[in-house]
Amino acid sequence: MEHILPAYNDPLFSVLLIVTLGLIIAVSTYGWGMYKQQKEKGNLLKFLDKFDSSECALDTNTMPFEIHMLKPLTLLAKAFETAGEFHKAISIYLYLIKNISDESGKSELMERLGSTYLHAGFLERSRSIYTDILRKKPRNVKVLYQLGIVYEMMHQYKKAQEILPPLELLDEDTYVLKVFLDLLQIQANKSSTTEHKIRRLKRILEEEPKLYREVISALLRLDIREAWENIDPDRIKEILDILWFLPNSQLDLDIIIANKGLRTLYYAKGYLQKPSDEPWESGIFALDILATARQHGFDEGELHFSYLCKKCKQSFPMSFKRCPNCMAIHSVEVEENIGKASPQTDYSLL
């Protein structure tokens, strides 16, 4: 025993022991990391298999993958998405995600896949993609916003509002979005009384003037008189299309006659006779031209409308609360043009 014990006290033995233990720990850690990586990859493949379907028109099953294909295929997928051929874009994104090994690149492609599903209207698929991304990277601000939009479009406004606290923890200013979701929640609440909705809508209009168009539109559905009392004569252009398509039965003539811009609008529409020889000065060029033309006997004119997103500059034939392209709120700008009157124009946008 006296000859064996000193061996344990030998400095060389101690060094060898430490090195051996370090190697064992390193190999174990590496093995565990590889196991987790393979398991995560397997889970991702199983997750993506849920979205494989015949809607993906491109045959990527036999296409060999090489890393230099990543950029051109990504650009091609984006081009398909821009052109509205979402099924082809989805097919490419799924193919790339399954074949690339770079985690940051894979995460970016997952975000694009979720966005494509969102624009294509596959809301549940988009929700699944975004929640899977957030499971791994909960501080992804862009994906948090996108998930909120998905819940909003699914009319799950309470879930959309649950996205706000995490965004605030990440120093995001969510005030405007919060008020916007409150407005949607008020409109969707079937258990609330009309009087209660009107009070809350008027409060929202005071708190956030940017929601003027949405609030007036909601008030017109609930109470015509309340809506007219809250119409701002200086902001006619923002709701010009809504006012133009209001039925004659929903007009408040006392308020209209008292305002030059509203008089011009409804004279041009054909609802009013010209009360005097005063010039038409609504401040809206197309409307003034149409009123002047009517004054000189041309009554076949009409206003046609398109809707521009002030953020991404895309134009659409229908109004929107969120831009269909960039998903921005408070970005709609009404654009009016003079055209030939349709056989029937007395209908409401509401």
N, C-alpha and C positions, 0 to 999 in steps of 0.2 A: 504494500500500500504506500509506503514511503517513497518508492520509486515511481509509482503511477501518478500520485497527486501533483507533483511538480509539473507534469505535462499539461495539466489544466491551467496552471498558472503561467505557462509559456506564452509570451506576447505573440509569437507567430501563430500559435494555436487560436488565440483570441481573434486575430485578424482573419484567419481562414474561416472561423465560425461566423464572423460578421459578414464576410463576403458571401459565404454560402447562403446565409439567411436572406441577404439582400437579393441574391439571384432568385431564390425561391419566391420571394415576395414580388419581384419584378415580373417573373414568368407568370405567376398567378394573376397579377394585375392585368398583364397583357392578354392572357387567356380570357379573363372575365370581360375585358373591354371588347375583345373580338366576339365573344358570345353575345354581349349586349347589342353590339353593332349588327350582327347577323339576325338577332331576334327582332331588332327594330326594323331592319330591312324587310324581314318576312312579314312583320305586322303591316308595314306600309304597302307591300305588294297585295296582301289580303284586302287592305282598305281600298286600294285602287281598283281591285278586281270588281268591287261593287259597282263601279261606274262604267265598266266595259259593257258595251251593248252594240247592237246593229246600227245605232245612230252614227257611229264613228265610221265615216265612209272610206277613209284612207286605209289601205291594207298595210299595216305596220308589223304584222306578225312575222313576216319573213324578211323584213328589212334589216340588214346588218347595221349595227351602230358603231360609229367612230366619233371621237370627241370633236373633230373639226366640223361635224354636222350640227353641233349645238346652236351656234349663232344663226346660220341661215334658216334652220327649221323653226327657231323661235320667232324670227322675223316673218316667216311664212305664216305661222300660227296667228301672229298679230294682224297680218293682212287679212286672213280669213275672218278673224273676229270683227275687224273694221267693216268688212264687206257684208257682215251678217251671216256668214256661213259658219255658225258656231260649232256644228257637229264636226267639221274638219279641224277647226282649231283645237277642240277638245281631244280629238284623236292624236294630234301631234303632241300636245302637252302630256297626255298619259304615257305616250311612247318615250318621251324624253325623261320624265320623272323615273320611269322604271329602269332606265339604262344609264343615267349619269350617277357618279359616285360622290361628287362634291355636294356636301350638305347645304352650304349656303345657296348654291345654284338650284338645288332641289327645292329648297324652301321658297325661293323666288318663283319658281315654276308652279308650285302649289298655290301661291297667291294668285298667279295669273289664271290658273285653272278655276279657282273659286270665283274670280271676277268674271270669267267667261260664262260659267254656270249662272251667275247672277244676271248678266245681261241677256242671256238666253231664256231666262224665266224659270230655270230649274232651281228653285229657291231652297228646297230641302237638301239637294246635293251641295249647293253652295254653303249652306249652314254647316253641313258635315265637314267639308274641307276646312272652313275657317275655325271651327271648334277643335279640329285635330291640330292645326297650326298653333293655336293658342295653348293647347295642352303642353306643347314643347317650348313655346316662346310666348309666355303670357304678357310680356311687355311690348308686344308688337302693336304700335298705335294704329297703323294703317289697317291692319286686320280687325282690330277692335271696332273702328269706324265702319268697316264693311259689314261686319257681323250685325251691327246695329241697324244698318240699312236693310239687311235681309229680314230681320225680325219686323222692321217697320213695314216692308212690303208684304209680309205674311200677316199683317194686322195684329201682331203680337206686341203691342205698344209697351206693356209692362216689362217684357223681356228686353225690348230696345232701351228702355230707361235704365235697366240694370247695367248697361254698358257704360253709363256716364260716370259712376264712382271710380272704376279703374282708370278711365281717361283722366279724371281730375287728379288722381294720385300720380299720374305721369305728367302733371303740369299742363294739361290741355285745357283751353278755355271752352267750356261746354254750354255756356249760358244760352246762346242763340239756339243751339240744337235742343236744349232742354225745353225752351218755350215752344219750339216747333212741335216736339213730341207731345207736349201738354195740349196743344191745339188739336192734334190728331186724336188724342185720347178723348177729349171733350166731344168731338164730332162722332166718335164711334160708340160712346157710352149710351146704351139704350135705356138704362134705368134712370138717368138724370132727366129732370123736367126741362121744358123749353126755357122757362124763366131763369133757371140756374145756369143753363148753357149760355144764354145771352149775357148774363152778368159776367161770367168767366171770360167770354170772348171779348167783351168790351175792356175788361181788365188787361187781357193779353195785348190788345191794340194799344193801350196806354203804355204798357211795359216794353213792347217791341214793335215800333212803327213799321219795321221791314215786313211784318206779316199782314200789312194792310190789305193786299189783294185776297189772301186766304181768309181773313176775318170777314171782310165784306161779302165774299162769296158764301161763307157759312151763314152769316146773318140773313142773307136773302133767302136762304132755304128755310130759316126759322121764323122770321118776322120781317115783312117787307118794310113796315114803318120804321123799325129800329135800324134796319140797314140804311135807309135813305137818310136818317138823321145822323148817321156816322160817316156818310160819304163826304170826302174832302174835295171841294171844287178845284183845288190846286193840284189834285192827284188823279184827274179824270183819265189821263193817258194810261195809267197803270191798270185801269179796269175798263178801258174803252170797249173792248170786245164784249165784256159781260154786260155793260150798259146797252150796247148796240143790239144785242140779241134778246134783251128783256121783252117779254110780251107787253102789249099796250096796257093790259089790265094790272100790271105790276109797277106802273109809273106813279110817282108822286108829283102831280102837276104844280102844286104850290112851291115845292123846292126847285123844280125844273125852271119854272118861269122866273124865279128870283135870281137865277145864275146864267150869265151870258154863254158860258161854255156848254152847259146842259141844254139851253135853248137851241144853240147851233146844232148840237148833236141830234136832237130829236126833230128839228126842222129838216135836217139832211136825211134823216130816216124816213120822214114823211108822216110823222105823228102830229106835228104842230104846223099851224099856219104862221107865216111871218108876222110878228106882232108890230113891227115898225120898220122904218127904212135904215136902221142902224147897220153898220158893217158887221160882217161875221168875223169874230175874233176869238176863236176858241183856243188858239195857240197850237193847234194841231193842223198842219198844212193840208193833209188829205181831206180832213173833215171840213175845213173852210172852203176848199175848192169844190167839194161835193155840194155844200150848202149854196154856194154862189151859182153853180150849174143848175141846181134845182130852182133857184130864184129866176133864172132865165129860161125856164121851161123844160130843161133836161132832167127827167125824173127816172131814168133807167139806170142810174149809177148806184153803186153799193160799195161798202167797205169789205175788203177781204183781209184776213189776218194770218200772220205767221208768228212764230214764237222763237226768239233768239235767246240762247244761253249766254249771258254776259261773261261767263268764265271761260268756256271752251269755244265760244263763237259758232257753235253748231245751231242750225235752224231747223224747226220742226213744224209740222202742220197742225199739231194739237198742243193745247196748253199743258203745263206740267207744274207739279210742286217741287219735284226733284228733276234735275236735268237727266234725261234718259241716257245721255252719253257719259258725263263726268260725275253725275249723282250730286251735284251742288244744289243747295237750297238757297232761296231768295235770289235766284239768278235769272229768272224769266223776264224778258223784255218784249212787250207787245209791239209788233210791227204791222202797220196798216197800209193798205194799198187800195186804190180805186179800181173797181171792176164792174162788169155788167151785172145788173140785178138778177138774182135767181128767181124762178117762178114763185117760191115760197121762202120768205126770210123771217117770218114772225115766230121765232122759236128761241128758247133760252138755252144758254150754255150750262145752266144749273141742272 
